[in-house]
Amino acid sequence: MTAYGQRSRRGIAGLVLAGVLTAGAAACGGGTGDGAGGDGGRLSAALDGIGQDAVGTYLTYWNVSETRRLVGKDKELYGPLDGYGIAEVVQARHEGDPPRTTQGFDESDVDTTVQVGSQAARLTGRFDVAAVTGALVKRGWRTDSKTDEGVQLHEADARVGVSASVRTSTSAKNSGIAPLTAPERSVADDPAYQTAVRCLGEDAYHATFYGKDPAGRLPGLTLFAIGARAADDGTSRERLCAVTESAEGARGVAEALKTKTAPGERFAGADVVVGSGTAPVVTLEWANSAASGLRPGAQNQTAELPRLLMPPS
């Protein structure tokens, strides 16, 4: 199992940003049952705003309104998630100024966040376009265009687009605009992502998809994701869902995960379940707690389970 225990530099690097934004991150057991949950397909809807060219990178999702409720209910358990995946909010807190002043919005305006790799994000919610534009212009940003779709701004290589319901951003060099409309083909159209979403549950309040990059996954593994869901009493459970290519690939994934469920390991006693079919889904589910490594989103910081499913660097 040596190869399963090494870090993939590309994959783990992605977790660094997710962990920072989090700290400032089978069907999963919860209060709303498996599969599509009470949020009416919110996870799929958020992924539908991300172009299908992003299937190879990691994506991190927050149901911000739900996560804010949970953080307010139990700061000890959910506190590490209070960055809500919003880099601008984390930055404003670090600078000591209210994000509504420095960015023209704050987390109370945001419904969902999807971070795309380390250089892009898409937020949905209710945005005051004039306030966001004015705040950025005061910080030295320049307006590129104003259309019925929204406003586009730039500062060096960074781009921001904002409309009344969407805010997008990218810091990639030569990235062009930060599109506000949904793409013709999205990540949500990809069969592996659809399988992973069904496994995690549409009502996940936090989820990370580690990308369909064959070079960064174990042989026979197409995609894996980790998502958290909360019951009505505020307790939370997380589930790792691994979409495999074959029964053989599923066995390899299961063997790797079982090394962390043995007596004395952090996930001791948790069940690793291999699904049926020609391309089984392998799941590992556990109860979140305030203990080290078991808080919601902790795997984006420790990478304890993700690195098992990545090849050696």
URMO-V638067 format. One record per residue. N is the residue number from 1. OMEGA is omega in whole degrees, -180 to 180 (NA if undefined). Layout:
n=N omega=OMEGA
n=N omega=OMEGA
//
This chain:
n=1 omega=-175
n=2 omega=-177
n=3 omega=-177
n=4 omega=-175
n=5 omega=-178
n=6 omega=180
n=7 omega=169
n=8 omega=-173
n=9 omega=-178
n=10 omega=-178
n=11 omega=-178
n=12 omega=177
n=13 omega=178
n=14 omega=-179
n=15 omega=-178
n=16 omega=179
n=17 omega=-180
n=18 omega=179
n=19 omega=179
n=20 omega=-179
n=21 omega=177
n=22 omega=-175
n=23 omega=-177
n=24 omega=NA
n=25 omega=NA
n=26 omega=156
n=27 omega=-176
n=28 omega=-179
n=29 omega=179
n=30 omega=-176
n=31 omega=-174
n=32 omega=177
n=33 omega=-175
n=34 omega=176
n=35 omega=-178
n=36 omega=-173
n=37 omega=-173
n=38 omega=-179
n=39 omega=173
n=40 omega=178
n=41 omega=-175
n=42 omega=180
n=43 omega=178
n=44 omega=-180
n=45 omega=178
n=46 omega=179
n=47 omega=-179
n=48 omega=177
n=49 omega=-176
n=50 omega=-178
n=51 omega=-175
n=52 omega=177
n=53 omega=179
n=54 omega=-176
n=55 omega=-177
n=56 omega=-178
n=57 omega=180
n=58 omega=178
n=59 omega=179
n=60 omega=-173
n=61 omega=171
n=62 omega=162
n=63 omega=-169
n=64 omega=-178
n=65 omega=178
n=66 omega=-179
n=67 omega=177
n=68 omega=178
n=69 omega=-179
n=70 omega=179
n=71 omega=179
n=72 omega=-178
n=73 omega=-177
n=74 omega=-177
n=75 omega=-178
n=76 omega=-178
n=77 omega=-171
n=78 omega=-176
n=79 omega=-180
n=80 omega=-180
n=81 omega=-169
n=82 omega=165
n=83 omega=176
n=84 omega=179
n=85 omega=-176
n=86 omega=-175
n=87 omega=-177
n=88 omega=177
n=89 omega=177
n=90 omega=180
n=91 omega=-179
n=92 omega=178
n=93 omega=180
n=94 omega=-179
n=95 omega=177
n=96 omega=179
n=97 omega=179
n=98 omega=-180
n=99 omega=178
n=100 omega=177
n=101 omega=-174
n=102 omega=-175
n=103 omega=-180
n=104 omega=177
n=105 omega=171
n=106 omega=-173
n=107 omega=180
n=108 omega=178
n=109 omega=-169
n=110 omega=175
n=111 omega=-180
n=112 omega=176
n=113 omega=167
n=114 omega=173
n=115 omega=-178
n=116 omega=-177
n=117 omega=-179
n=118 omega=-171
n=119 omega=-178
n=120 omega=179
n=121 omega=175
n=122 omega=179
n=123 omega=172
n=124 omega=-180
n=125 omega=179
n=126 omega=-174
n=127 omega=173
n=128 omega=-173
n=129 omega=-179
n=130 omega=-179
n=131 omega=179
n=132 omega=180
n=133 omega=-179
n=134 omega=180
n=135 omega=-179
n=136 omega=179
n=137 omega=177
n=138 omega=180
n=139 omega=176
n=140 omega=178
n=141 omega=178
n=142 omega=178
n=143 omega=178
n=144 omega=-177
n=145 omega=173
n=146 omega=-179
n=147 omega=176
n=148 omega=-180
n=149 omega=-178
n=150 omega=-178
n=151 omega=175
n=152 omega=179
n=153 omega=177
n=154 omega=173
n=155 omega=-172
n=156 omega=-179
n=157 omega=-176
n=158 omega=179
n=159 omega=174
n=160 omega=170
n=161 omega=-180
n=162 omega=172
n=163 omega=-179
n=164 omega=-175
n=165 omega=-177
n=166 omega=169
n=167 omega=180
n=168 omega=179
n=169 omega=174
n=170 omega=177
n=171 omega=-179
n=172 omega=179
n=173 omega=180
n=174 omega=-176
n=175 omega=-177
n=176 omega=-177
n=177 omega=172
n=178 omega=-169
n=179 omega=-178
n=180 omega=-180
n=181 omega=180
n=182 omega=-179
n=183 omega=178
n=184 omega=177
n=185 omega=-174
n=186 omega=174
n=187 omega=-179
n=188 omega=178
n=189 omega=-176
n=190 omega=-177
n=191 omega=-179
n=192 omega=177
n=193 omega=177
n=194 omega=178
n=195 omega=-180
n=196 omega=179
n=197 omega=178
n=198 omega=180
n=199 omega=-179
n=200 omega=-175
n=201 omega=-180
n=202 omega=-177
n=203 omega=172
n=204 omega=178
n=205 omega=178
n=206 omega=-180
n=207 omega=174
n=208 omega=175
n=209 omega=-170
n=210 omega=168
n=211 omega=180
n=212 omega=179
n=213 omega=-176
n=214 omega=-179
n=215 omega=-177
n=216 omega=-178
n=217 omega=174
n=218 omega=174
n=219 omega=179
n=220 omega=-180
n=221 omega=-179
n=222 omega=-174
n=223 omega=169
n=224 omega=-177
n=225 omega=176
n=226 omega=-180
n=227 omega=-179
n=228 omega=178
n=229 omega=-176
n=230 omega=173
n=231 omega=-178
n=232 omega=-179
n=233 omega=177
n=234 omega=175
n=235 omega=-175
n=236 omega=173
n=237 omega=177
n=238 omega=179
n=239 omega=169
n=240 omega=179
n=241 omega=-179
n=242 omega=178
n=243 omega=-174
n=244 omega=-179
n=245 omega=-173
n=246 omega=176
n=247 omega=179
n=248 omega=178
n=249 omega=179
n=250 omega=179
n=251 omega=179
n=252 omega=178
n=253 omega=-179
n=254 omega=180
n=255 omega=179
n=256 omega=-178
n=257 omega=-178
n=258 omega=177
n=259 omega=-180
n=260 omega=180
n=261 omega=179
n=262 omega=178
n=263 omega=180
n=264 omega=178
n=265 omega=-176
n=266 omega=-176
n=267 omega=-179
n=268 omega=177
n=269 omega=178
n=270 omega=-178
n=271 omega=169
n=272 omega=-175
n=273 omega=177
n=274 omega=-179
n=275 omega=-178
n=276 omega=177
n=277 omega=-178
n=278 omega=177
n=279 omega=-172
n=280 omega=170
n=281 omega=179
n=282 omega=-179
n=283 omega=171
n=284 omega=-176
n=285 omega=180
n=286 omega=177
n=287 omega=174
n=288 omega=174
n=289 omega=-180
n=290 omega=179
n=291 omega=-179
n=292 omega=177
n=293 omega=-177
n=294 omega=175
n=295 omega=178
n=296 omega=180
n=297 omega=-176
n=298 omega=-178
n=299 omega=174
n=300 omega=179
n=301 omega=-177
n=302 omega=-176
n=303 omega=-176
n=304 omega=178
n=305 omega=180
n=306 omega=-177
n=307 omega=175
n=308 omega=-173
n=309 omega=178
n=310 omega=179
n=311 omega=179
n=312 omega=180
n=313 omega=NA
//
